[in-house]
């Protein structure tokens, strides 16, 4: 531990360029100013506000992009354009694909997850190129060429919110174009957006009913051929013009780090990786079942507090207690949903027409959200 008044700084490496990485860096700059020398290792030059890419196929502007370099600078961090290759935890070394060997006192794995298409005969959502993926489908809806769509969640779900948003916004688009569209959501959830708890699920179910979107819940889908969906249990079948599906997520499978199922990183409530010293993880890379930007930021906050305490600051690290806050885009006014999460399920959920958190962003993050909000204000003023 770095002692109070020591001229030395704790060396923190943060691997990744997404929500968890930037939240960790910004949190450390606030919690341990001058005590932590932070380096961000990321292959991407920009941070893309990915939760809003779901709007792009509906003629909205592209999701905002923020250059990483100014964010790193404002967080007092060095930015290296590189990728992780493997970790030597015994010697506390990180090896990069670019040939660098970096020493660390604290290593934060904020790599995100790897998305894979579950169904060969479906259009798989890819928020890196949402417009290109779905633009043709929207055009076919507009012309009435497509009259039925199924939206599928795989058995090992990713974050389900974008699937409901796409179904709702597509239904609204079809209504505006005077096209009769039959939409069906097939999900292994007990009820729509059950992750948020009963109150939120009931509100979303009511909205889906009003939009005439059918839901097959507690259901697992297979797509043996184009347009044909086999639904189990019950041996049901569904014939549609198009199939849109969420990807399945897998962990980053970091060499040298203890891993859980499907390559995700196991952590404790403070984001520490067990059985190795000085390694932490946050975001979609960890084995927590809910993958969401706000959850990633809360994990990052827990990690940053632990590192700040190691650096000798008077911070008492708080364990990760997940509260999910989601803005559901509907094609009309959005719904704002929040819930406490335990065991992968929500309770004490709340649904409102106005945000209950500030700033009212898609990603509710303690440090990153206000930073981006201020950046946006300055950009508009300029």
C-alpha positions in Angstrom: 0.0 0.0 0.0 1.2 3.5 -0.8 1.6 5.3 2.5 0.3 8.7 3.3 2.8 11.4 2.1 4.7 9.0 0.0 6.2 10.5 -3.2 5.4 7.3 -5.1 2.3 6.7 -7.0 0.4 3.5 -7.4 0.5 2.3 -11.0 -2.9 1.5 -12.3 -3.5 -0.1 -15.8 -7.0 0.1 -17.1 -7.6 -2.2 -20.2 -10.5 -1.1 -22.3 -12.1 2.0 -23.8 -15.7 1.6 -22.8 -18.0 2.7 -20.0 -16.2 0.7 -17.2 -12.8 1.8 -18.3 -13.6 5.5 -18.5 -15.7 5.4 -15.3 -12.7 3.9 -13.4 -10.3 6.4 -14.7 -12.5 9.4 -13.9 -13.4 8.0 -10.5 -9.7 7.5 -9.6 -8.9 11.1 -10.7 -11.5 12.3 -8.2 -10.9 9.8 -5.4 -7.1 9.7 -5.4 -5.7 12.8 -7.0 -2.0 12.6 -7.3 -1.7 9.2 -5.7 -2.4 7.0 -8.7 -0.6 7.0 -12.1 -3.2 5.7 -14.5 -2.7 4.3 -17.9 -5.5 3.4 -20.2 -4.8 0.7 -22.8 -7.4 0.7 -25.6 -7.6 -0.2 -29.3 -10.4 2.3 -30.0 -9.8 6.0 -30.7 -13.4 7.0 -29.8 -15.9 6.2 -27.1 -19.3 5.5 -28.9 -22.5 6.0 -26.9 -23.7 2.6 -27.8 -27.1 2.5 -26.1 -28.4 5.1 -28.6 -27.2 3.2 -31.7 -30.6 1.4 -31.6 -32.2 4.6 -32.9 -30.0 4.9 -36.0 -32.1 2.7 -38.3 -35.1 5.0 -37.6 -33.5 8.1 -39.3 -32.0 9.5 -36.0 -28.5 11.0 -36.1 -25.7 8.6 -35.4 -24.9 7.9 -31.7 -22.5 10.4 -30.2 -18.7 9.7 -30.4 -16.2 11.1 -28.0 -12.5 11.0 -28.7 -10.7 9.0 -25.9 -7.6 11.2 -25.8 -9.3 14.2 -24.2 -11.2 12.1 -21.7 -8.0 10.3 -20.7 -6.2 13.7 -20.4 -9.0 15.1 -18.2 -8.8 12.0 -16.0 -5.0 12.6 -15.6 -4.3 9.3 -17.5 -2.0 8.3 -20.2 -3.6 6.7 -23.2 -1.9 3.9 -25.1 -3.4 2.6 -28.4 -2.9 -1.1 -28.0 -4.6 -4.4 -27.0 -4.1 -6.8 -24.2 -2.4 -10.1 -25.2 -1.9 -11.8 -21.9 -1.2 -11.2 -18.2 1.6 -12.5 -16.0 0.0 -12.1 -12.5 3.1 -13.4 -10.6 5.3 -10.7 -12.0 2.5 -8.1 -12.3 3.1 -7.6 -16.0 0.7 -7.0 -18.8 1.8 -8.0 -22.3 0.2 -6.2 -25.3 -0.4 -7.3 -28.9 1.8 -4.4 -29.9 4.8 -5.9 -28.1 4.7 -3.7 -25.0 5.4 -5.1 -21.5 3.7 -2.9 -18.8 4.2 -3.1 -15.1 1.3 -2.5 -12.7 0.3 -2.4 -9.1 -3.4 -2.5 -10.0 -4.7 -3.9 -13.2 -8.4 -3.3 -14.2 -9.9 -5.5 -16.9 -12.6 -3.5 -18.5 -12.6 -5.3 -21.8 -16.3 -5.8 -22.4 -17.8 -9.1 -23.7 -17.5 -10.8 -27.1 -20.8 -11.0 -29.1 -21.6 -14.0 -31.3 -24.5 -14.7 -33.5 -26.7 -17.5 -32.1 -28.8 -18.0 -35.2 -27.6 -18.6 -38.7 -30.9 -17.6 -40.2 -31.5 -14.4 -38.4 -30.3 -10.8 -38.5 -28.2 -10.4 -35.3 -28.2 -7.0 -33.6 -24.7 -5.4 -33.7 -24.6 -2.0 -32.0 -21.3 -1.2 -33.7 -23.1 -0.9 -37.0 -26.8 -0.8 -36.2 -27.8 1.4 -39.1 -26.1 -0.8 -41.7 -27.5 -4.0 -40.1 -31.2 -2.9 -40.0 -31.6 -0.1 -42.6 -32.7 -2.6 -45.3 -35.3 -4.2 -43.0 -36.8 -0.8 -42.1 -37.1 0.0 -45.8 -38.9 -3.2 -46.4 -41.2 -2.4 -43.5 -41.9 1.0 -45.0 -42.9 -0.4 -48.3 -45.0 -3.2 -46.8 -42.7 -5.9 -48.2 -42.2 -7.2 -44.7 -45.4 -7.9 -42.8 -44.2 -10.0 -39.9 -41.1 -9.9 -37.7 -39.9 -12.1 -34.8 -37.5 -10.6 -32.3 -35.6 -13.3 -30.4 -33.6 -13.5 -27.2 -31.2 -16.5 -27.1 -31.1 -18.8 -24.2 -28.1 -17.1 -22.7 -29.4 -13.6 -23.0 -27.5 -10.4 -23.5 -29.0 -7.2 -22.1 -32.6 -7.5 -23.4 -33.6 -3.8 -23.5 -32.5 -3.2 -27.2 -34.7 -6.0 -28.4 -37.8 -4.4 -26.9 -36.8 -1.0 -28.1 -36.5 -2.3 -31.7 -39.8 -4.1 -31.5 -41.6 -1.0 -30.2 -39.9 1.5 -32.6 -40.5 -0.8 -35.6 -44.2 -1.1 -34.6 -44.5 2.7 -34.3 -42.7 3.0 -37.7 -45.2 0.6 -39.4 -48.1 2.4 -37.8 -46.9 5.7 -39.2 -46.5 4.2 -42.6 -50.0 2.6 -42.5 -48.5 -0.8 -42.7 -50.1 -3.8 -40.9 -47.1 -5.5 -39.2 -47.3 -8.6 -37.0 -44.5 -8.5 -34.4 -43.6 -11.3 -31.9 -41.0 -11.3 -29.1 -39.7 -14.7 -28.1 -37.8 -14.6 -24.8 -36.7 -17.0 -22.1 -37.6 -14.4 -19.5 -40.6 -15.2 -17.3 -42.2 -11.9 -18.4 -41.1 -8.9 -20.5 -38.1 -7.2 -19.0 -38.5 -9.3 -15.8 -34.9 -8.2 -14.9 -36.5 -4.9 -13.6 -39.1 -6.7 -11.4 -42.8 -7.1 -11.4 -44.0 -3.4 -11.6 -41.7 -2.6 -14.5 -42.6 -5.8 -16.3 -46.3 -5.1 -16.0 -45.9 -1.6 -17.4 -43.9 -2.9 -20.4 -46.4 -5.7 -21.0 -49.2 -3.2 -21.1 -47.3 -1.1 -23.6 -46.5 -4.1 -25.8 -50.2 -5.0 -25.8 -51.2 -1.5 -26.9 -48.7 -1.7 -29.7 -50.1 -5.2 -30.6 -46.8 -6.9 -30.1 -47.1 -10.5 -29.0 -44.8 -12.0 -26.5 -43.8 -15.7 -26.0 -42.2 -15.8 -22.6 -40.4 -18.6 -20.9 -39.6 -19.7 -24.4 -36.5 -20.9 -26.3 -36.3 -20.4 -30.0 -34.5 -22.3 -32.8 -34.4 -21.1 -36.4 -33.8 -24.2 -38.5 -34.4 -22.3 -41.8 -35.1 -18.7 -42.9 -38.5 -17.4 -41.6 -39.3 -20.6 -39.5 -39.0 -20.5 -35.8 -39.4 -23.5 -33.5 -40.5 -22.5 -30.0 -40.0 -24.7 -27.0 -41.4 -25.9 -24.7 -44.7 -26.7 -26.4 -43.4 -27.6 -29.9 -44.8 -24.4 -31.3 -43.9 -23.0 -34.7 -43.9 -19.5 -36.1 -43.6 -18.4 -39.7 -42.4 -14.8 -40.3 -40.9 -12.7 -43.0 -37.8 -11.7 -41.0 -36.1 -12.7 -37.8 -34.1 -10.3 -35.6 -32.1 -11.6 -32.7 -29.8 -10.5 -29.9 -26.3 -12.0 -29.9 -25.0 -14.3 -27.2 -22.2 -12.9 -25.1 -19.0 -14.6 -24.1 -16.2 -13.3 -21.8 -12.9 -12.1 -23.0 -11.0 -15.3 -21.9 -7.9 -13.4 -20.7 -4.9 -15.6 -20.6 -3.2 -15.6 -17.2 -6.4 -14.7 -15.3 -8.7 -17.1 -13.4 -12.0 -17.4 -15.4 -15.5 -18.4 -14.8 -18.0 -20.0 -17.2 -17.9 -18.9 -20.9 -14.7 -17.0 -20.4 -16.1 -14.3 -18.0 -13.9 -13.0 -15.2 -14.9 -13.9 -11.6 -14.8 -11.1 -9.1 -15.9 -10.4 -5.5 -18.1 -7.5 -4.4 -15.2 -5.0 -4.7 -14.3 -6.1 -8.2 -11.2 -8.1 -7.1 -10.3 -11.2 -9.0 -9.8 -14.0 -6.6 -6.6 -15.9 -6.2 -4.4 -13.2 -7.8 -3.1 -10.0 -6.3 -3.8 -6.6 -7.7 -6.2 -7.6 -10.5 -9.7 -6.2 -10.8 -12.5 -6.4 -13.4 -15.6 -4.4 -14.2 -18.2 -4.2 -16.9 -19.4 -6.8 -19.3 -16.2 -8.8 -18.9 -17.3 -10.0 -15.4 -19.5 -12.9 -14.6 -22.4 -10.8 -13.2 -25.5 -11.8 -15.3 -26.7 -8.3 -16.0 -24.9 -6.5 -18.8 -25.7 -2.8 -18.8 -23.8 0.4 -19.0 -25.1 1.7 -15.6 -24.2 -1.6 -13.9 -20.7 -1.5 -15.5 -20.2 2.0 -14.0 -21.3 0.8 -10.6 -18.8 -2.1 -10.8 -16.1 0.4 -11.9 -16.9 2.7 -8.9 -16.4 -0.3 -6.5 -13.1 -1.0 -8.2 -11.9 2.6 -8.1 -12.7 2.9 -4.4 -10.7 -0.3 -3.7 -7.7 1.0 -5.6 -7.9 4.5 -4.1 -7.9 2.9 -0.6 -4.8 0.9 -1.6 -3.2 4.2 -2.7 -3.6 5.5 0.8 -6.6 7.8 0.4 -9.2 8.0 3.2 -11.8 6.1 1.2 -13.8 3.2 2.6 -14.5 0.9 -0.3 -18.2 0.1 -0.7 -19.3 -3.2 -2.1 -21.1 -3.4 -5.4 -24.9 -3.1 -4.8 -26.4 -3.1 -8.3 -29.2 -0.7 -9.2 -30.2 -0.8 -12.8 -31.6 2.4 -14.4 -32.8 2.1 -18.0 -34.4 4.4 -20.5 -36.7 2.4 -22.7 -37.1 3.9 -26.2 -40.6 3.3 -27.5 -41.0 5.2 -30.7 -43.0 7.8 -28.6 -42.1 9.1 -25.2 -39.5 7.0 -23.5 -40.1 5.1 -20.2 -37.7 5.4 -17.3 -37.3 2.2 -15.4 -35.2 1.5 -12.3 -34.8 -1.4 -9.9 -32.5 -2.9 -7.3 -31.0 -6.2 -8.5 -30.3 -9.3 -6.5 -29.5 -12.7 -7.8 -30.0 -11.5 -11.3 -33.6 -10.4 -10.6 -35.1 -7.0 -9.9 -37.1 -5.7 -7.0 -38.4 -2.4 -5.8 -38.9 -1.4 -9.4 -40.2 2.0 -10.5 -41.6 3.1 -13.9 -41.9 6.8 -14.7 -42.5 9.1 -17.6 -39.6 11.4 -16.4 -36.1 10.4 -15.3 -35.5 9.8 -11.6 -31.8 10.2 -11.9 -29.5 13.1 -13.0 -28.3 13.7 -15.6 -31.1 11.8 -17.4 -28.8 9.8 -19.6 -29.1 6.3 -21.0 -26.0 5.4 -19.0 -26.4 6.4 -15.4 -22.8 6.7 -14.2 -21.6 8.7 -11.2 -18.6 10.2 -12.9 -18.9 9.5 -16.7 -22.5 10.8 -17.1 -21.9 14.3 -15.7 -18.6 14.5 -17.6 -20.3 13.7 -20.9 -23.2 16.0 -20.1 -20.8 18.9 -19.5 -18.9 18.0 -22.7 -22.2 18.1 -24.6 -23.1 21.5 -23.1 -19.8 23.0 -24.1 -20.1 21.5 -27.6 -23.6 23.1 -28.0 -22.3 26.4 -26.7 -19.4 26.4 -29.1 
